Amino acid sequence: MSVYLLALLTGVIAGLRTFTAPAAVSWAARLGWLSAGDTAFAFMGYAWTSWILTLMALGELVGDQLPFTPSRTVPMQFGARLISGAFCGAAIGAAHGTVAGGAIAGVVGAVIGTLGGHSARARLAAAFGNDHPAAFLEDAVAIAGAFLIMRGLA
């Protein structure tokens, strides 16, 4: 699969869940699916990095269920997703010699994931009559999608 497509899709995951994408990239680097060892992103393959990002991703999954959590479209949340997408895309791109291209693809994917995820979740919540099932479904899509995308790196 094209490095740009993988970076874009990882950005989409960052748009759905800010910390799921970097946790997935870190695990991919740790498991050898992503060759980050000779890049500035080598730290993504360290055991501590994988576990810390996984804990942050789990915290985000819990926090997303809370009623006072702001919308992903507010500037702070949107910006975090763009940064996450750019970072993950750059890490994937660096392993293939194109940091800037990966970062750009990651940002584009994050915009798609943020706005598309917001719209899809709103529609699902309306269909379910409750936001929680829609949020759980979105969590499942983000986690399964991240795994499949990272396997595409191998």
Secondary structure, 3 states (H helix, E strand, C coil): CCHHHHHHHHHHHHHHCCCHHHHHHHHHHHCCCCCCCCCCCHHHHCHHHHHHHHHHHHHHHHHCCCCCCCCCCCHHHHHHHHHHHHHHHHHHHHCCCCHHHHHHHHHHHHHHHHHHHHHHHHHHHHHHCCHHHHHHHHHHHHHHHHHHHHHHHC
